[in-house]
Amino acid sequence: MSGRQFLDTLKRIGYPKSHDYQPDDFDWMFESEAAAPFLQWLCENVGPDNVLTQEELQKFEELQASGAPILEGRQLDEALQSMPRQDRTISGDQLREEVARLEDELKTCEARKRKLRHHRNKLSLQQTSTSHRLSRLGAVQEAAKQEHSRQVEMCRQEDSKMNADLEALTQTVSQLTSLYSHGSEGCSTTAGQQGAAFLSQLPLDAHFAKEDAFMQQLTDYTKRQFFEGIADLAGHAEGSRYLFLDVRDPSSLLVTGETDAAIEKHCHELARLQNSYPLSQRQHIQAKVQESRMRAARQALDRRLQQMHSKPYPEDTAKLSKQLQETQAVLSAVQREAAALSEADVPRLIQANADLQATRVLQGDYGLKIARQDYFISKQEEVITQLLKQRARNEFLLTALEVEGRAHRETRRLLMALRKDLDKAVVATQDRMAILQAPAYTTSRTARATIDSRDNFTLRLHNIIVGTPSEDHDGKQPLFRTYASLEDGARGLNHDLRTLQAGLVDSSSVKDDKLTQLETSVQDLGAAVYDRATPGTGPPTLGPKVVLDSMVKLDLTLRDLEASLMDTLKDINKKKKELQNDPNLVKERHLYVDFFTAPDRLQDTMDDLNERVQAAQIS
């Protein structure tokens, strides 16, 4: 059966547009074993009598439209049986032709019957042999089914595990991709800043703007706190640059002193103060004394006024004269004492105090300088603290970015390694799929008697078992190679194997007999040799002197060889220890072996080392 027969049937029944089709368009329908019997019956039995014409269809539609009842089933059968039959008159010639036609049809049917019976017998024998083979292959088939079920279950488990791993990997990569893509898409907005997963995704313009504003404020603060000319004191005449004042610098006039002219001026001023100090102190003391006199006189007058108001003066002149004399005597004593103090003690004390006054002036001057130094140092410490904080912020930001960059590089290295492994797995899967798509591993819908030319495995197996097809007497090779020849070759190979095994059993038995005979002969020879030896001469001489000398030399050679082997073993052990202690030698040895035995593995190793070097350079 083929598509051509189906197309001829369509043309025979008048299928519309059947001439537009080709026989190859229907070949796929006959590949199904279940549909093949139906298609064969359809092609052999369906004809124009089984198809309604357009006129008959129109009459049936008119009958349906008229509303008349339509007979179906048993009613239709009864109506057909009740219909009168028309008797046909057949002539003698027509009868003889009909009989001849029926006899020919009978002969054809009998021949077909004999052919079918013969075919049935052959099929019965084939079915018996097949049943016998199937009975023997039942256990093998059951074991194969169990193994197939086990392998299918293992494949399903591996497939589910692989799917789970791939799904987890896909989710992980998707999450990682979303982390990077989310931050890169919305990093300019506030929502992007809140949802950014990495520091490198955050915009740092605001941070740098604040740092610039901070530096400007710090510069303004420095200008306000340090007086004009601080740049000159710090060693820079440019007013826009401000450096910290080094108090240990001897050139700093603010801390360690001033110029010689200023020092000389200060010395003259100190000398002037020292010279003017005694006079000013005398004037100060005189003013104090005068003030005390006036205060004492005022107090005395106050007391006298009180006495005058409380009681009158005595009228006795002698008593008044006596009081006046006493008062004058006291005044003279006080004046003498004051004159002695002003002439002796006060100048000496003023001179001593003048020396101390210079110390007090110098102490105040240095106190002023120290206060000024403390002021500048405190302001410098404030500025240094702020600059250290700014440097700490910048270093912390750089450190965080560096750590994050290392993590990104490590993630990239892992992703590249994962991509390489997945590419290898994809290539391996494609190779396996290409192997599985070979005709040897595919089940054909129709049984083939010849071997497919694309089935390289079966063709090679055919060449191994049967041999390369030889040319016939015309000098041509056969076009096809059949599975029957492959089965015959396998049977012949099995027969040769059994014959060889039987021959090996026979040869082994003959070999055992020969060995037994040889052992008996050796024992007889040994007994004959040792029986001729005398008890005092020791063991018999089994060979001439040349043989003995060769034996001695051979013994010495064996000893030298043993010593050489021991040295070689020591050398090998030493090299093993070196290999154990030095991994580079082990790697070099493996590369040397791979260079001659496994170039693909050597290439993979070199690619891996190259990727590691690139990753190390990147990091």
MARSEBA-572434 format. One record per residue (C-alpha): residue number from 1; residue in three letters; z, y, x. Coordinates in Angstrom, 1 decimal, padded with zeros to 4 digits. Example, Ala and Ser with C-alpha at 12.3 -4.5 7.8 and 13.67 -1.06 7.14 Angstrom:
     n   res       pz       py       px
     1   ALA    007.8   -004.5    012.3
     2   SER    007.1   -001.1    013.7
This chain:
     n   res       pz       py       px
     1   MET    000.0    000.0    000.0
     2   SER   -000.9    003.5    001.2
     3   GLY   -001.4    007.0   -000.1
     4   ARG   -005.1    006.3   -000.6
     5   GLN   -004.5    003.7   -003.4
     6   PHE   -002.1    006.1   -005.1
     7   LEU   -004.8    008.9   -004.9
     8   ASP   -007.4    006.5   -006.3
     9   THR   -005.1    005.7   -009.2
    10   LEU   -004.7    009.4   -010.0
    11   LYS   -008.4    009.9   -009.9
    12   ARG   -008.9    006.9   -012.2
    13   ILE   -006.5    008.2   -014.9
    14   GLY   -008.1    011.7   -014.6
    15   TYR   -005.2    013.6   -013.1
    16   PRO   -006.1    017.3   -012.9
    17   LYS   -006.9    018.6   -009.5
    18   SER   -006.7    015.2   -007.9
    19   HIS   -009.7    016.0   -005.7
    20   ASP   -007.7    018.7   -004.0
    21   TYR   -005.3    016.2   -002.4
    22   GLN   -005.6    014.0    000.7
    23   PRO   -004.4    010.4    001.1
    24   ASP   -002.0    011.5    003.9
    25   ASP   -000.2    013.7    001.4
    26   PHE    001.3    010.6   -000.4
    27   ASP    002.1    008.4    002.6
    28   TRP    005.7    009.5    002.7
    29   MET    006.3    008.0   -000.8
    30   PHE    005.6    004.5    000.5
    31   GLU    008.2    004.8    003.3
    32   SER    011.0    004.1    000.9
    33   GLU    011.6    000.4    000.4
    34   ALA    013.2    000.9   -003.0
    35   ALA    010.2    002.9   -004.4
    36   ALA    007.5    000.7   -002.9
    37   PRO    007.5   -002.1   -005.6
    38   PHE    007.2    000.5   -008.4
    39   LEU    004.4    002.3   -006.7
    40   GLN    002.5   -001.0   -006.2
    41   TRP    002.9   -001.9   -009.9
    42   LEU    001.8    001.6   -010.9
    43   CYS   -001.3    001.4   -008.7
    44   GLU   -002.3   -002.1   -010.0
    45   ASN   -001.6   -001.7   -013.7
    46   VAL   -002.0    001.9   -014.8
    47   GLY   -005.6    002.7   -015.9
    48   PRO   -007.5    005.0   -018.3
    49   ASP   -006.3    002.9   -021.2
    50   ASN   -002.7    004.0   -020.5
    51   VAL   -003.5    007.7   -020.7
    52   LEU   -004.0    009.7   -023.9
    53   THR   -007.0    012.0   -024.1
    54   GLN   -006.9    015.6   -025.1
    55   GLU   -008.4    014.8   -028.5
    56   GLU   -005.7    012.2   -029.2
    57   LEU   -003.0    014.6   -028.2
    58   GLN   -004.5    017.2   -030.6
    59   LYS   -004.6    014.7   -033.5
    60   PHE   -000.9    013.8   -032.8
    61   GLU    000.1    017.4   -032.9
    62   GLU   -001.7    017.9   -036.2
    63   LEU    000.0    014.8   -037.6
    64   GLN    003.4    016.2   -036.5
    65   ALA    002.5    019.6   -038.0
    66   SER    001.5    018.0   -041.4
    67   GLY    005.1    016.7   -041.9
    68   ALA    004.0    013.0   -042.5
    69   PRO    006.5    010.4   -041.3
    70   ILE    005.7    008.9   -037.9
    71   LEU    006.3    005.2   -037.5
    72   GLU    008.3    004.1   -034.5
    73   GLY    009.9    000.9   -033.2
    74   ARG    010.1   -002.0   -035.7
    75   GLN    008.3   -000.1   -038.4
    76   LEU    005.3    000.4   -036.1
    77   ASP    005.2   -003.3   -035.2
    78   GLU    005.4   -004.4   -038.9
    79   ALA    002.6   -001.9   -039.8
    80   LEU    000.4   -003.2   -037.0
    81   GLN    000.9   -006.8   -038.0
    82   SER    000.1   -006.0   -041.6
    83   MET   -003.2   -004.4   -040.7
    84   PRO   -006.3   -006.6   -041.6
    85   ARG   -008.1   -008.0   -038.6
    86   GLN   -011.9   -007.8   -038.4
    87   ASP   -013.5   -011.2   -037.6
    88   ARG   -016.2   -010.9   -035.0
    89   THR   -019.2   -013.2   -035.0
    90   ILE   -019.8   -014.5   -031.5
    91   SER   -023.2   -016.0   -030.6
    92   GLY   -023.6   -019.1   -028.5
    93   ASP   -024.7   -017.3   -025.4
    94   GLN   -021.8   -014.9   -025.6
    95   LEU   -019.5   -017.8   -026.1
    96   ARG   -020.9   -019.6   -023.0
    97   GLU   -020.6   -016.4   -021.0
    98   GLU   -017.0   -016.0   -022.2
    99   VAL   -016.2   -019.6   -021.3
   100   ALA   -017.8   -019.2   -017.8
   101   ARG   -015.9   -016.0   -017.3
   102   LEU   -012.7   -017.7   -018.3
   103   GLU   -013.4   -020.7   -016.1
   104   ASP   -014.0   -018.4   -013.1
   105   GLU   -010.8   -016.6   -013.9
   106   LEU   -009.0   -019.9   -014.2
   107   LYS   -010.3   -021.0   -010.8
   108   THR   -009.3   -017.7   -009.3
   109   CYS   -005.8   -018.0   -010.9
   110   GLU   -005.5   -021.6   -009.5
   111   ALA   -006.5   -020.5   -006.1
   112   ARG   -004.1   -017.7   -006.3
   113   LYS   -001.5   -020.1   -007.5
   114   ARG   -002.0   -022.4   -004.5
   115   LYS   -002.0   -019.5   -002.2
   116   LEU    001.2   -018.2   -003.7
   117   ARG    002.8   -021.7   -003.5
   118   HIS    001.8   -022.0    000.1
   119   HIS    003.2   -018.5    000.7
   120   ARG    006.4   -019.5   -001.2
   121   ASN    006.8   -022.5    001.0
   122   LYS    006.4   -020.5    004.2
   123   LEU    008.8   -017.9    002.9
   124   SER    011.3   -020.7    002.0
   125   LEU    011.2   -022.0    005.5
   126   GLN    011.5   -018.5    006.9
   127   GLN    014.4   -017.8    004.6
   128   THR    016.1   -021.0    005.7
   129   SER    015.7   -020.2    009.3
   130   THR    016.8   -016.6    008.7
   131   SER    019.8   -017.8    006.7
   132   HIS    020.7   -020.1    009.6
   133   ARG    020.5   -017.2    012.0
   134   LEU    022.4   -015.0    009.7
   135   SER    025.1   -017.6    009.4
   136   ARG    025.5   -017.6    013.2
   137   LEU    025.3   -013.8    013.4
   138   GLY    027.9   -013.4    010.6
   139   ALA    030.9   -013.2    013.0
   140   VAL    029.0   -011.0    015.5
   141   GLN    027.9   -008.7    012.6
   142   GLU    031.5   -008.5    011.4
   143   ALA    032.8   -007.7    014.8
   144   ALA    030.0   -005.2    015.3
   145   LYS    030.8   -003.6    011.9
   146   GLN    034.5   -003.3    012.9
   147   GLU    033.5   -001.8    016.2
   148   HIS    031.1    000.5    014.5
   149   SER    033.8    001.5    012.0
   150   ARG    036.3    002.1    014.8
   151   GLN    033.8    004.1    016.8
   152   VAL    032.9    006.1    013.6
   153   GLU    036.6    006.8    013.0
   154   MET    037.0    007.8    016.6
   155   CYS    034.0    010.1    016.4
   156   ARG    035.4    011.6    013.2
   157   GLN    038.7    012.2    014.8
   158   GLU    037.1    013.7    017.9
   159   ASP    034.9    015.8    015.6
   160   SER    037.8    017.1    013.6
   161   LYS    039.7    017.8    016.7
   162   MET    036.7    019.6    018.2
   163   ASN    036.2    021.6    015.0
   164   ALA    039.9    022.5    015.0
   165   ASP    039.8    023.6    018.6
   166   LEU    036.6    025.5    018.1
   167   GLU    038.0    027.2    015.0
   168   ALA    041.2    028.1    016.9
   169   LEU    039.0    029.4    019.8
   170   THR    036.9    031.4    017.4
   171   GLN    039.9    032.9    015.8
   172   THR    041.4    033.8    019.2
   173   VAL    038.2    035.3    020.4
   174   SER    037.8    037.2    017.1
   175   GLN    041.3    038.6    017.3
   176   LEU    040.7    039.6    021.0
   177   THR    037.4    041.2    020.0
   178   SER    039.0    043.0    017.1
   179   LEU    041.6    044.4    019.5
   180   TYR    039.0    045.9    021.7
   181   SER    036.5    046.9    019.0
   182   HIS    039.2    048.5    016.8
   183   GLY    040.5    050.6    019.6
   184   SER    037.0    051.6    020.8
   185   GLU    035.9    052.5    017.2
   186   GLY    038.8    054.7    016.1
   187   CYS    040.4    055.9    019.3
   188   SER    039.6    059.6    018.5
   189   THR    041.6    059.7    015.3
   190   THR    045.2    059.5    014.5
   191   ALA    044.8    056.1    012.7
   192   GLY    043.0    054.8    015.8
   193   GLN    045.9    056.0    018.0
   194   GLN    048.4    054.2    015.8
   195   GLY    046.3    051.0    015.7
   196   ALA    045.2    051.0    019.4
   197   ALA    046.4    047.8    021.1
   198   PHE    045.9    049.0    024.7
   199   LEU    046.9    052.0    026.6
   200   SER    043.4    052.5    027.9
   201   GLN    042.1    052.9    024.4
   202   LEU    044.4    055.9    023.7
   203   PRO    042.9    059.4    024.3
   204   LEU    044.7    061.1    027.2
   205   ASP    043.3    064.6    026.6
   206   ALA    046.4    065.7    024.8
   207   HIS    048.6    064.3    027.6
   208   PHE    046.6    066.1    030.3
   209   ALA    046.6    069.3    028.2
   210   LYS    050.3    069.2    028.0
   211   GLU    050.6    068.5    031.8
   212   ASP    048.4    071.5    032.5
   213   ALA    050.5    073.7    030.1
   214   PHE    053.6    072.4    031.9
   215   MET    052.2    073.3    035.3
   216   GLN    051.3    076.8    034.1
   217   GLN    054.8    077.3    032.6
   218   LEU    056.4    076.0    035.8
   219   THR    054.2    078.4    037.9
   220   ASP    055.3    081.3    035.6
   221   TYR    058.9    080.2    035.9
   222   THR    058.6    080.2    039.7
   223   LYS    057.1    083.7    039.7
   224   ARG    059.9    085.0    037.5
   225   GLN    062.8    083.3    039.4
   226   PHE    061.6    084.1    043.0
   227   PHE    061.3    087.8    043.9
   228   GLU    058.0    089.2    045.1
   229   GLY    057.3    088.3    048.7
   230   ILE    058.7    084.7    048.4
   231   ALA    055.3    083.5    049.6
   232   ASP    055.7    085.5    052.8
   233   LEU    059.2    084.0    053.3
   234   ALA    057.8    080.5    052.6
   235   GLY    055.1    081.0    055.2
   236   HIS    052.1    081.9    053.0
   237   ALA    050.7    085.4    052.4
   238   GLU    048.7    084.3    049.3
   239   GLY    050.5    085.2    046.2
   240   SER    049.0    082.4    044.0
   241   ARG    050.6    079.7    046.2
   242   TYR    054.3    078.9    046.1
   243   LEU    056.0    076.5    048.4
   244   PHE    059.6    075.6    048.8
   245   LEU    061.7    077.5    051.2
   246   ASP    063.0    075.5    054.1
   247   VAL    066.6    076.6    054.9
   248   ARG    066.4    074.8    058.2
   249   ASP    063.4    076.9    059.4
   250   PRO    064.7    079.4    062.0
   251   SER    061.9    081.8    061.1
   252   SER    063.3    082.3    057.6
   253   LEU    064.8    085.8    057.6
   254   LEU    066.5    085.2    054.3
   255   VAL    068.8    082.6    055.7
   256   THR    069.2    082.8    059.5
   257   GLY    069.0    086.6    060.1
   258   GLU    066.6    089.5    060.5
   259   THR    064.6    091.2    063.2
   260   ASP    066.1    092.9    066.3
   261   ALA    065.6    096.4    064.9
   262   ALA    067.4    095.4    061.7
   263   ILE    070.2    093.8    063.8
   264   GLU    070.5    096.9    066.0
   265   LYS    070.6    099.1    062.9
   266   HIS    073.3    096.9    061.4
   267   CYS    075.3    097.1    064.7
   268   HIS    075.0    100.9    064.7
   269   GLU    076.1    101.0    061.1
   270   LEU    079.0    098.6    061.9
   271   ALA    080.0    100.9    064.9
   272   ARG    079.8    104.0    062.6
   273   LEU    082.0    102.3    060.1
   274   GLN    084.5    101.3    062.8
   275   ASN    084.5    104.8    064.2
   276   SER    084.9    106.5    060.8
   277   TYR    087.4    104.0    059.6
   278   PRO    090.5    105.5    061.4
   279   LEU    089.8    109.1    060.2
   280   SER    089.1    107.9    056.7
   281   GLN    092.2    105.8    056.8
   282   ARG    094.3    108.8    058.1
   283   GLN    092.9    111.0    055.4
   284   HIS    093.5    108.2    052.9
   285   ILE    097.1    107.8    054.1
   286   GLN    097.7    111.6    054.0
   287   ALA    096.2    111.8    050.6
   288   LYS    098.5    108.9    049.5
   289   VAL    101.5    110.7    051.2
   290   GLN    100.6    114.0    049.5
   291   GLU    100.2    112.2    046.3
   292   SER    103.6    110.5    046.8
   293   ARG    105.2    113.9    047.7
   294   MET    103.8    115.5    044.6
   295   ARG    104.9    112.6    042.4
   296   ALA    108.4    112.7    044.1
   297   ALA    108.6    116.5    043.6
   298   ARG    107.6    116.2    040.0
   299   GLN    110.2    113.5    039.5
   300   ALA    112.8    115.7    041.2
   301   LEU    111.9    118.7    039.1
   302   ASP    112.1    116.5    036.0
   303   ARG    115.6    115.4    037.0
   304   ARG    116.6    118.9    037.8
   305   LEU    115.4    120.2    034.5
   306   GLN    117.3    117.5    032.7
   307   GLN    120.4    118.5    034.7
   308   MET    119.9    122.1    033.9
   309   HIS    119.6    121.3    030.2
   310   SER    122.6    119.0    030.3
   311   LYS    125.0    121.1    032.3
   312   PRO    124.9    124.4    034.0
   313   TYR    124.8    125.1    037.8
   314   PRO    128.1    125.6    039.5
   315   GLU    128.9    129.2    040.2
   316   ASP    130.5    128.5    043.5
   317   THR    128.2    129.8    046.3
   318   ALA    129.8    127.8    049.0
   319   LYS    129.2    124.6    047.1
   320   LEU    125.6    125.5    046.5
   321   SER    125.2    126.3    050.2
   322   LYS    126.7    123.0    051.1
   323   GLN    124.3    121.1    048.8
   324   LEU    121.4    123.1    050.2
   325   GLN    122.3    122.2    053.8
   326   GLU    122.7    118.5    052.9
   327   THR    119.4    118.6    051.2
   328   GLN    117.7    120.3    054.2
   329   ALA    119.3    117.8    056.5
   330   VAL    117.9    114.9    054.5
   331   LEU    114.5    116.6    054.4
   332   SER    114.5    117.1    058.1
   333   ALA    115.4    113.4    058.7
   334   VAL    112.6    112.3    056.4
   335   GLN    110.2    114.6    058.1
   336   ARG    111.2    113.3    061.5
   337   GLU    110.8    109.7    060.3
   338   ALA    107.4    110.5    058.7
   339   ALA    106.3    112.3    061.9
   340   ALA    107.3    109.3    063.9
   341   LEU    105.4    106.9    061.6
   342   SER    102.3    109.1    061.6
   343   GLU    102.3    109.5    065.3
   344   ALA    103.1    105.9    066.5
   345   ASP    103.0    103.2    063.9
   346   VAL    100.2    104.4    061.6
   347   PRO    097.6    104.9    064.3
   348   ARG    098.4    101.4    065.7
   349   LEU    098.1    099.8    062.3
   350   ILE    095.0    101.7    061.5
   351   GLN    093.4    100.5    064.8
   352   ALA    094.4    096.9    064.1
   353   ASN    093.1    097.2    060.5
   354   ALA    089.8    098.6    061.9
   355   ASP    089.2    095.4    063.9
   356   LEU    089.8    093.4    060.7
   357   GLN    087.6    095.7    058.7
   358   ALA    084.6    094.6    060.9
   359   THR    085.4    091.0    060.1
   360   ARG    085.5    091.8    056.4
   361   VAL    082.2    093.6    056.5
   362   LEU    080.5    090.7    058.3
   363   GLN    082.1    088.2    055.9
   364   GLY    080.7    090.1    052.9
   365   ASP    077.3    090.3    054.5
   366   TYR    077.2    086.6    055.2
   367   GLY    078.6    085.9    051.7
   368   LEU    075.7    087.8    050.2
   369   LYS    073.2    085.9    052.3
   370   ILE    074.8    082.5    051.4
   371   ALA    074.8    083.5    047.7
   372   ARG    071.2    084.4    048.0
   373   GLN    070.5    081.1    049.8
   374   ASP    072.3    079.1    047.1
   375   TYR    070.3    080.9    044.4
   376   PHE    067.0    080.0    046.0
   377   ILE    068.1    076.4    046.7
   378   SER    069.2    075.9    043.1
   379   LYS    066.0    077.3    041.8
   380   GLN    064.0    075.1    044.2
   381   GLU    066.0    072.1    043.0
   382   GLU    065.1    072.9    039.4
   383   VAL    061.4    073.1    040.3
   384   ILE    061.6    070.0    042.5
   385   THR    063.3    068.1    039.6
   386   GLN    060.5    069.1    037.2
   387   LEU    057.8    068.2    039.7
   388   LEU    059.5    064.8    040.4
   389   LYS    059.6    064.1    036.6
   390   GLN    055.9    065.0    036.4
   391   ARG    055.0    062.8    039.4
   392   ALA    057.1    060.0    037.8
   393   ARG    055.1    060.4    034.5
   394   ASN    051.8    060.3    036.3
   395   GLU    052.8    057.3    038.5
   396   PHE    054.1    055.5    035.4
   397   LEU    050.8    056.1    033.6
   398   LEU    048.8    054.9    036.6
   399   THR    050.9    051.8    037.0
   400   ALA    050.6    051.0    033.3
   401   LEU    046.9    051.4    033.5
   402   GLU    046.6    049.3    036.6
   403   VAL    048.7    046.5    035.1
   404   GLU    046.6    046.6    031.9
   405   GLY    043.4    046.6    034.0
   406   ARG    044.6    043.5    035.8
   407   ALA    045.3    041.8    032.5
   408   HIS    041.8    042.8    031.3
   409   ARG    040.2    041.4    034.4
   410   GLU    042.2    038.2    034.0
   411   THR    041.1    038.0    030.4
   412   ARG    037.5    038.6    031.4
   413   ARG    037.7    035.9    034.1
   414   LEU    039.1    033.4    031.5
   415   LEU    036.4    034.3    029.0
   416   MET    033.7    033.9    031.7
   417   ALA    035.1    030.5    032.6
   418   LEU    035.3    029.5    028.9
   419   ARG    031.7    030.7    028.4
   420   LYS    030.6    028.6    031.4
   421   ASP    032.4    025.5    030.0
   422   LEU    031.0    026.0    026.6
   423   ASP    027.5    026.4    028.1
   424   LYS    028.0    023.1    029.9
   425   ALA    029.2    021.5    026.7
   426   VAL    026.2    022.8    024.8
   427   VAL    023.8    021.5    027.4
   428   ALA    025.5    018.1    027.4
   429   THR    025.4    018.0    023.6
   430   GLN    021.7    018.9    023.6
   431   ASP    021.0    016.2    026.2
   432   ARG    022.9    013.7    024.0
   433   MET    021.1    014.9    020.9
   434   ALA    017.8    014.5    022.7
   435   ILE    018.7    011.0    023.7
   436   LEU    019.9    010.1    020.2
   437   GLN    016.6    011.5    018.8
   438   ALA    014.7    009.0    020.8
   439   PRO    012.8    006.4    018.6
   440   ALA    015.0    003.6    020.0
   441   TYR    018.1    005.1    018.3
   442   THR    016.4    006.1    015.0
   443   THR    016.1    003.8    012.0
   444   SER    012.6    003.7    010.7
   445   ARG    012.1    003.4    006.9
   446   THR    009.3    000.9    007.3
   447   ALA    009.5   -002.1    009.6
   448   ARG    007.2   -001.8    012.6
   449   ALA    005.6   -004.7    014.4
   450   THR    004.5   -002.7    017.4
   451   ILE    006.6   -000.7    019.8
   452   ASP    006.4    003.1    019.5
   453   SER    004.7    004.7    022.5
   454   ARG    007.5    007.3    022.5
   455   ASP    010.2    004.7    022.7
   456   ASN    010.5    004.7    026.5
   457   PHE    013.7    002.6    026.5
   458   THR    012.1   -000.3    024.5
   459   LEU    008.9    000.0    026.6
   460   ARG    010.9   -000.2    029.9
   461   LEU    012.9   -003.1    028.4
   462   HIS    009.6   -004.8    027.5
   463   ASN    008.2   -004.3    031.0
   464   ILE    011.4   -005.7    032.5
   465   ILE    011.6   -008.8    030.3
   466   VAL    008.0   -009.6    029.6
   467   GLY    006.4   -007.8    032.6
   468   THR    003.7   -005.2    033.0
   469   PRO    000.8   -006.0    030.6
   470   SER   -002.0   -007.5    032.7
   471   GLU   -005.6   -006.9    032.1
   472   ASP   -007.7   -009.5    030.1
   473   HIS   -011.0   -010.9    031.1
   474   ASP   -012.8   -007.7    029.9
   475   GLY   -010.6   -005.6    032.3
   476   LYS   -008.8   -003.8    029.5
   477   GLN   -005.1   -003.7    028.9
   478   PRO   -003.7   -004.4    025.4
   479   LEU   -003.3   -001.2    023.2
   480   PHE    000.1   -002.1    021.7
   481   ARG    003.2   -003.9    022.7
   482   THR    004.9   -005.9    019.9
   483   TYR    008.4   -006.7    019.2
   484   ALA    007.4   -010.4    018.8
   485   SER    006.3   -010.5    022.5
   486   LEU    009.6   -008.9    023.4
   487   GLU    011.5   -011.5    021.4
   488   ASP    009.4   -014.3    023.1
   489   GLY    010.1   -012.8    026.5
   490   ALA    013.9   -012.7    025.7
   491   ARG    013.8   -016.4    024.6
   492   GLY    011.9   -017.3    027.7
   493   LEU    014.4   -015.4    029.8
   494   ASN    017.3   -017.1    028.0
   495   HIS    015.6   -020.5    028.7
   496   ASP    015.2   -019.6    032.4
   497   LEU    018.8   -018.6    032.5
   498   ARG    020.0   -021.9    031.1
   499   THR    017.7   -023.8    033.5
   500   LEU    019.0   -021.8    036.4
   501   GLN    022.6   -022.4    035.4
   502   ALA    022.0   -026.1    035.1
   503   GLY    020.3   -026.0    038.5
   504   LEU    023.3   -024.2    040.0
   505   VAL    025.7   -026.8    038.5
   506   ASP    023.5   -029.6    040.1
   507   SER    023.3   -027.8    043.4
   508   SER    027.0   -027.1    043.5
   509   SER    027.7   -030.8    042.9
   510   VAL    025.3   -031.8    045.7
   511   LYS    026.9   -029.1    048.0
   512   ASP    030.4   -030.6    047.3
   513   ASP    029.1   -034.0    048.3
   514   LYS    027.6   -032.7    051.5
   515   LEU    030.8   -030.9    052.4
   516   THR    032.9   -034.0    051.7
   517   GLN    030.5   -036.1    053.9
   518   LEU    030.7   -033.4    056.7
   519   GLU    034.5   -033.4    056.6
   520   THR    034.6   -037.2    056.9
   521   SER    032.3   -037.1    059.8
   522   VAL    034.4   -034.4    061.6
   523   GLN    037.5   -036.5    061.1
   524   ASP    035.8   -039.6    062.5
   525   LEU    034.6   -037.6    065.5
   526   GLY    038.0   -036.1    066.2
   527   ALA    039.6   -039.5    066.0
   528   ALA    037.0   -040.9    068.4
   529   VAL    037.5   -038.1    070.9
   530   TYR    041.3   -038.1    071.0
   531   ASP    041.5   -041.9    071.2
   532   ARG    039.8   -041.8    074.7
   533   ALA    042.3   -039.3    076.0
   534   THR    045.2   -040.6    078.2
   535   PRO    048.8   -039.6    077.5
   536   GLY    049.3   -038.0    081.0
   537   THR    046.1   -035.9    081.2
   538   GLY    046.8   -033.9    078.0
   539   PRO    044.2   -033.0    075.4
   540   PRO    040.7   -034.0    076.2
   541   THR    038.1   -031.7    077.5
   542   LEU    035.8   -030.8    074.7
   543   GLY    033.1   -029.1    076.8
   544   PRO    031.9   -028.3    080.3
   545   LYS    033.4   -025.5    082.6
   546   VAL    030.7   -023.0    081.6
   547   VAL    031.8   -023.3    078.0
   548   LEU    035.5   -022.9    079.0
   549   ASP    034.6   -019.8    081.0
   550   SER    032.7   -018.4    078.1
   551   MET    035.7   -019.1    075.9
   552   VAL    038.0   -017.2    078.3
   553   LYS    035.6   -014.3    078.4
   554   LEU    035.4   -014.3    074.7
   555   ASP    039.2   -014.3    074.5
   556   LEU    039.4   -011.3    076.8
   557   THR    036.7   -009.5    074.8
   558   LEU    038.6   -010.2    071.7
   559   ARG    041.7   -008.7    073.2
   560   ASP    039.8   -005.6    074.3
   561   LEU    038.3   -005.4    070.9
   562   GLU    041.7   -005.6    069.3
   563   ALA    043.0   -002.8    071.6
   564   SER    040.0   -000.7    070.6
   565   LEU    040.6   -001.4    067.0
   566   MET    044.3   -000.4    067.4
   567   ASP    043.2    002.9    069.1
   568   THR    040.7    003.5    066.3
   569   LEU    043.4    002.9    063.7
   570   LYS    045.7    005.3    065.4
   571   ASP    042.9    007.9    065.5
   572   ILE    042.2    007.3    061.8
   573   ASN    045.9    007.7    060.9
   574   LYS    046.1    010.8    063.0
   575   LYS    043.1    012.3    061.2
   576   LYS    044.6    011.3    057.8
   577   LYS    047.8    013.2    058.7
   578   GLU    045.7    016.2    059.7
   579   LEU    043.8    015.9    056.4
   580   GLN    047.1    015.7    054.5
   581   ASN    048.5    018.8    056.3
   582   ASP    045.3    020.9    056.2
   583   PRO    043.8    021.3    052.7
   584   ASN    040.8    023.1    054.2
   585   LEU    039.8    020.0    056.1
   586   VAL    040.1    017.9    052.9
   587   LYS    037.9    020.4    051.1
   588   GLU    035.4    020.4    054.0
   589   ARG    035.3    016.6    053.9
   590   HIS    034.7    016.5    050.2
   591   LEU    031.9    019.1    050.6
   592   TYR    030.4    017.1    053.4
   593   VAL    030.4    013.9    051.2
   594   ASP    029.0    015.8    048.2
   595   PHE    026.2    017.2    050.4
   596   PHE    024.8    013.7    050.9
   597   THR    025.9    011.9    047.8
   598   ALA    026.3    014.4    044.9
   599   PRO    024.3    017.7    045.3
   600   ASP    025.0    018.7    041.7
   601   ARG    028.7    018.5    042.2
   602   LEU    028.3    020.5    045.4
   603   GLN    026.4    023.2    043.5
   604   ASP    029.1    023.3    040.9
   605   THR    031.8    023.7    043.6
   606   MET    029.9    026.5    045.3
   607   ASP    029.4    028.3    041.9
   608   ASP    033.1    028.0    041.2
   609   LEU    034.0    029.4    044.6
   610   ASN    031.5    032.2    044.1
   611   GLU    033.1    033.1    040.8
   612   ARG    036.6    033.1    042.3
   613   VAL    035.4    035.4    045.1
   614   GLN    033.8    037.8    042.6
   615   ALA    037.0    037.7    040.5
   616   ALA    039.1    038.4    043.5
   617   GLN    036.9    041.3    044.5
   618   ILE    037.0    042.8    041.0
   619   SER    040.8    042.5    040.9
